Amino acid sequence: MNGIRASQRFEVMSKRLGSRLREHAQETFPPDAQKGLRRFAMREAAELLRINQNTFRHHVSNLEGFPEGVLEGGNRRSFSAEEMVEAQRVLLETGRIKPEEHPHRRPGEACQVLTIFNLKGGSAKTSSVAHVGQLLGLRGYRVLLIDLDSQASLTNLFGVTPELDPDMPTSYDLIRSDDPLPAADIIRKTNFPTVDLIPASMDIMEYEFEVALSFRHGATTFHSRIREALEPVLNRYDVVIFDTPPQLNFSVISALFASTGVLIPLNASMLDVMSLASFLGMASNLMGVVEAHAPEHGLNFVRVLITRYENTDGPQVQISSLLRTVLGDAVLSAEFLKSTAVGDAANTQQSIFEVEPRDVNRRTYERAIESVSRVTDEVEREILKAWGRSHGA
């Protein structure tokens, strides 16, 4: 036999790379480590809380109980994410904002559950989940992010490393066939005080085998597994967002069935658009089968998000225009721009909200923040619409 044995070469490469990555994870984020979060300048805090900066400054000086932040360099005041949460509470209790202007949902308003999904890899699903979820959290919404991808990129982005802690419960334990754990026992706090996480690991792949085997016994309820598992904790949250693998598998179908909205991230390329057309047809057929068991199930919205977008790239502009012509309002008007600031942050397991602005090019940073903000604005409008509120209410 000529050449090398693929099995042996793959094993050697896997062991070497896996060992080094585990060492790196242990050095960077050991199991007992807590990832920190930077402080936000007064201007940033005011923008996140939707308050005029002069009004914010007035509250700092005159409103009893309003967080004062910390003076840095003698005249620059900064605020932690926890202090921004406290500021919103004080504003609500003192009548500076109306109940309908507070991001927490009120009685009768259902928790909005969003699946971010596409069959095509490299469409920025995880980055979209992380940035939209974190920005909603910084605006005051109570957010739960759920990782259903065995690659666990979202999990690792938050500095959580299940591979270093075999006893850490993950999303598989939420929906496994044999004695699943309560959601409350799996949810982890993150460095964002209003954002929680259900992490993922390779174990989630076991769920696919379990469901497939269950069909031998006539089981047909896998689609409701996630919805039922989350029901006891939904009262804690305003928004739940699923990060999914690039596969239309059983866990994704279960997430879609639990969802009130779907966001499809998509690169503006012809190959990705062709893949989207196939994906939508497949999704339609599979969801039709699921809905046959629950005719009442429906979604508040399905939108497409153009990602990794460069407005100086002629072909991307053409594909974007094609999508908007064909799909109309189903395509978000804002694009998630391709950004070196976002990419560089990801290389250090951070989002754009975690990096210090002074450590990156100011213009690049501001463009990335503006892009994420515009995308999140549109997602937020869908949430408020589902609650019967107008944007900004």
C-alpha positions in Angstrom: 0.0 0.0 0.0 1.4 3.4 -1.0 1.1 6.6 1.0 0.0 7.1 4.5 -2.9 5.7 6.5 -5.5 8.5 6.8 -6.8 7.1 10.1 -3.3 7.3 11.7 -2.5 10.7 10.3 -5.9 12.2 11.4 -5.4 10.7 14.9 -1.9 12.2 15.3 -3.0 15.6 14.0 -6.1 15.5 16.3 -4.1 14.6 19.4 -1.4 17.2 18.8 -3.8 20.0 18.0 -6.3 19.0 20.7 -3.6 18.8 23.3 -2.3 22.3 22.4 -5.8 23.8 22.4 -6.6 22.3 25.8 -3.3 23.8 27.1 -4.2 27.2 25.7 -7.7 27.0 27.1 -6.4 26.0 30.5 -4.0 29.0 30.5 -6.5 31.5 29.2 -9.8 30.3 30.8 -9.3 27.6 33.4 -12.6 26.1 34.7 -12.8 28.3 37.7 -11.8 31.5 35.9 -14.3 34.4 35.5 -14.1 36.4 32.3 -14.3 40.2 33.0 -16.0 43.0 31.1 -14.6 46.4 30.4 -16.2 49.6 31.7 -18.1 51.9 29.4 -17.6 55.7 29.0 -20.4 58.0 29.9 -21.3 58.6 26.3 -21.5 54.8 25.6 -23.6 54.2 28.7 -26.0 57.0 27.8 -26.4 55.6 24.2 -27.0 52.1 25.5 -29.6 53.3 27.9 -31.2 55.6 25.3 -30.7 58.7 27.4 -29.4 62.1 26.2 -25.9 62.5 27.4 -26.6 65.8 29.2 -29.6 64.2 30.9 -27.5 61.3 31.9 -24.8 63.6 33.4 -27.6 65.5 35.3 -28.9 62.2 36.8 -25.4 61.3 37.9 -25.1 64.6 39.8 -28.7 65.0 41.1 -30.7 61.9 41.1 -30.6 60.0 44.4 -29.5 56.4 44.0 -28.4 56.9 40.4 -24.9 55.2 39.9 -22.0 57.7 39.9 -19.6 55.5 38.1 -15.9 55.9 38.5 -13.7 58.9 37.6 -10.8 57.9 35.5 -7.9 60.3 34.7 -9.6 62.9 36.8 -12.4 63.9 34.5 -13.6 60.9 32.6 -16.4 58.9 34.2 -17.0 55.3 33.3 -19.7 52.8 34.2 -19.9 49.0 34.6 -22.6 47.0 33.0 -24.0 46.3 36.5 -24.2 50.1 37.1 -26.1 50.5 33.9 -28.7 47.9 35.0 -29.0 49.8 38.3 -29.4 53.1 36.5 -32.4 51.6 34.5 -33.9 50.4 37.8 -33.7 53.8 39.4 -35.1 55.6 36.3 -38.1 53.2 36.3 -38.7 53.5 40.1 -38.5 57.3 40.0 -40.8 57.7 37.0 -38.1 59.0 34.7 -39.0 56.3 32.3 -42.4 54.7 31.8 -43.0 50.9 32.3 -43.4 50.5 28.6 -40.0 52.2 28.0 -38.3 49.6 30.2 -36.8 46.7 28.2 -38.2 44.0 30.6 -41.4 42.4 29.3 -44.6 43.0 31.1 -47.4 40.6 32.0 -49.0 39.3 28.9 -45.9 39.8 26.8 -44.3 36.5 25.8 -40.6 35.8 25.9 -39.3 36.1 22.4 -37.3 33.1 21.3 -35.0 33.5 18.2 -33.2 30.9 16.2 -30.3 32.1 14.2 -29.8 29.5 11.5 -28.4 28.7 8.1 -27.2 25.4 6.5 -24.2 27.2 5.0 -21.1 27.3 7.2 -19.2 30.6 7.5 -22.3 32.8 7.5 -21.4 34.4 10.9 -24.1 32.7 12.9 -22.2 32.6 16.1 -20.9 36.2 15.7 -24.5 37.3 15.1 -25.8 35.5 18.1 -23.1 36.9 20.4 -23.2 40.5 19.2 -27.0 40.8 19.0 -27.4 39.0 22.3 -24.8 41.1 24.1 -26.1 44.4 22.8 -29.7 43.5 23.8 -28.3 42.7 27.2 -26.4 46.0 27.5 -29.6 47.8 26.6 -31.3 46.1 29.6 -33.0 43.0 28.1 -32.7 39.8 30.0 -31.1 37.4 27.5 -30.5 33.7 27.5 -28.1 32.4 24.8 -28.3 28.6 24.0 -25.5 26.9 22.1 -26.6 23.9 20.1 -23.5 23.5 18.0 -21.1 20.7 18.8 -18.2 23.0 17.9 -19.2 25.2 20.8 -17.8 28.4 19.3 -20.4 30.6 21.2 -19.6 28.7 24.4 -15.8 29.3 24.0 -16.4 33.0 23.1 -17.7 33.4 26.6 -14.6 31.8 28.1 -16.5 28.6 29.0 -14.6 25.4 28.3 -16.7 22.2 28.9 -13.8 20.1 27.5 -11.8 21.0 30.6 -14.7 20.2 33.0 -16.3 16.8 32.1 -19.0 17.4 34.8 -20.2 20.7 33.3 -23.8 20.3 32.2 -24.5 21.5 28.6 -27.3 21.8 26.1 -27.3 18.0 25.6 -28.2 17.5 29.2 -31.2 19.8 28.7 -32.8 17.5 26.0 -31.2 14.1 26.4 -33.5 11.1 26.4 -32.2 9.7 29.7 -33.0 11.8 32.7 -32.5 15.3 31.4 -31.4 18.0 33.8 -33.6 21.0 34.6 -32.7 24.1 32.6 -32.0 26.0 35.8 -29.2 23.6 36.6 -27.5 24.2 33.3 -27.7 27.9 32.9 -24.5 29.8 33.5 -23.9 33.5 34.3 -21.6 35.3 31.9 -19.5 38.5 32.2 -22.5 40.4 30.9 -24.9 40.7 34.0 -28.0 40.5 31.9 -26.8 37.7 29.6 -26.9 34.0 30.6 -25.6 31.0 28.7 -26.4 27.3 28.2 -23.1 26.0 26.8 -22.6 23.2 24.3 -20.1 20.4 23.9 -19.6 17.5 21.5 -22.2 15.5 23.5 -25.0 17.3 21.7 -24.4 15.0 18.8 -25.7 12.1 20.9 -29.1 13.6 20.8 -29.3 13.0 17.1 -28.7 9.2 17.6 -31.2 9.1 20.5 -34.0 10.7 18.4 -33.3 8.4 15.4 -33.5 5.4 17.6 -36.7 6.6 19.2 -38.5 6.4 15.8 -38.3 2.6 16.1 -40.7 2.9 19.0 -43.0 5.3 17.2 -41.9 8.4 19.1 -42.9 11.7 17.5 -42.5 14.3 20.2 -38.8 15.2 19.8 -39.8 18.6 18.2 -41.3 19.8 21.5 -38.3 18.8 23.7 -36.6 22.1 23.9 -39.7 24.2 24.3 -40.9 22.0 27.2 -37.4 22.0 28.8 -37.2 25.8 28.7 -40.7 26.5 29.9 -39.8 26.6 33.7 -37.2 29.3 33.2 -38.7 31.5 30.5 -40.2 33.9 33.1 -36.6 35.0 33.9 -35.9 36.3 30.3 -37.1 38.7 27.7 -35.2 37.1 24.8 -33.8 33.7 24.1 -31.4 33.1 21.2 -30.2 29.8 19.8 -26.9 29.4 18.1 -27.2 26.4 15.7 -24.9 24.1 13.6 -24.9 24.3 9.8 -27.3 21.3 9.7 -31.0 20.9 9.7 -30.9 18.2 12.4 -33.3 17.2 15.2 -32.0 19.7 17.8 -32.4 22.6 15.2 -35.9 21.5 14.4 -36.7 21.4 18.1 -35.2 24.9 18.4 -37.3 26.2 15.5 -40.4 24.7 17.0 -39.6 26.6 20.3 -39.0 29.8 18.5 -41.2 32.9 17.8 -38.7 34.2 15.2 -36.0 33.2 12.8 -33.0 35.1 11.6 -31.0 33.7 8.7 -27.5 35.1 8.3 -26.2 35.0 4.8 -23.1 36.1 2.9 -23.9 38.1 -0.2 -22.5 35.6 -2.7 -24.3 33.6 -5.4 -23.2 30.3 -3.9 -24.7 31.3 -0.6 -27.9 32.5 -2.2 -28.3 29.2 -4.1 -27.7 27.3 -0.8 -30.3 29.5 0.9 -32.9 28.6 -1.8 -32.3 24.9 -1.2 -32.3 25.4 2.6 -35.6 27.2 2.6 -37.3 24.4 0.6 -35.9 21.8 2.9 -36.9 23.8 6.0 -40.4 24.2 4.6 -40.9 20.5 4.1 -39.5 19.5 7.5 -41.4 22.2 9.5 -44.6 21.2 7.6 -44.2 17.7 9.1 -43.6 19.1 12.6 -46.5 21.6 12.3 -48.8 18.7 11.4 -48.5 17.6 15.0 -49.1 21.2 16.3 -51.2 23.3 13.9 -51.2 26.2 16.3 -47.5 26.8 16.0 -46.4 29.9 14.2 -43.6 32.5 14.0 -43.8 36.3 14.5 -41.1 36.9 11.9 -38.5 35.3 9.5 -35.8 37.7 8.4 -32.6 37.4 6.4 -29.4 39.2 7.7 -26.6 39.9 5.2 -23.3 39.3 6.9 -19.6 39.8 6.2 -20.7 42.6 3.9 -18.4 45.0 2.1 -20.2 47.9 0.5 -17.2 48.5 -1.8 -17.4 45.0 -3.2 -19.4 45.2 -6.5 -20.6 41.6 -6.7 -21.7 41.7 -3.0 -23.7 44.9 -3.7 -25.3 43.2 -6.7 -26.3 40.1 -4.7 -27.6 42.2 -1.9 -29.7 44.2 -4.3 -31.0 40.9 -5.8 -32.0 39.6 -2.4 -33.9 42.8 -1.5 -35.7 42.8 -4.9 -36.8 39.2 -4.6 -37.4 38.9 -0.8 -38.3 42.5 0.0 -38.8 43.3 3.6 -37.8 39.8 4.6 -34.2 41.1 4.3 -33.0 43.4 7.1 -32.1 46.8 5.9 -28.9 46.8 7.9 -26.0 44.6 7.1 -23.5 43.0 9.5 -20.3 44.6 8.0 -17.1 42.6 7.5 -14.8 44.2 10.1 -11.2 43.6 11.2 -12.2 44.9 14.6 -14.7 42.1 15.0 -12.3 39.5 13.5 -9.4 40.6 15.7 -11.6 40.5 18.8 -12.7 37.0 18.0 -9.1 35.9 17.8 -8.8 36.7 21.5 -12.2 35.2 22.3 -13.9 38.5 22.6 -16.7 40.4 21.0 -16.5 44.0 19.8 -18.2 45.0 23.1 -15.4 43.5 25.2 -12.4 45.1 23.5 -11.1 48.4 24.8 -11.8 51.0 22.1 -8.4 52.6 22.6 -6.8 49.3 21.6 -8.2 49.4 18.0 -8.5 51.8 15.2 -11.2 54.3 16.3 -12.9 54.6 12.9 -12.9 50.8 12.4 -14.3 50.3 15.9 -17.0 52.8 15.4 -18.1 51.4 12.1 -18.3 47.9 13.7 -20.4 49.2 16.6 -22.7 51.1 14.3 -23.2 48.0 12.1 -24.1 45.8 15.1 -26.3 48.5 16.6 -28.3 48.9 13.3 -28.8 45.1 13.0 -29.9 44.9 16.7 -32.2 47.8 16.2 -34.2 45.9 13.6 -34.2 42.7 15.8 -35.4 44.8 18.7 -38.2 46.3 16.6 -39.4 42.8 15.9 -39.4 42.0 19.6 -41.3 45.2 20.5 -43.8 44.6 17.6 -44.5 41.1 19.0 -45.2 42.8 22.4 -47.5 45.3 20.8 -45.1 48.2 21.5 -43.7 50.7 19.1 -39.9 51.1 18.6 -38.4 53.1 21.4 -41.4 52.6 23.6 
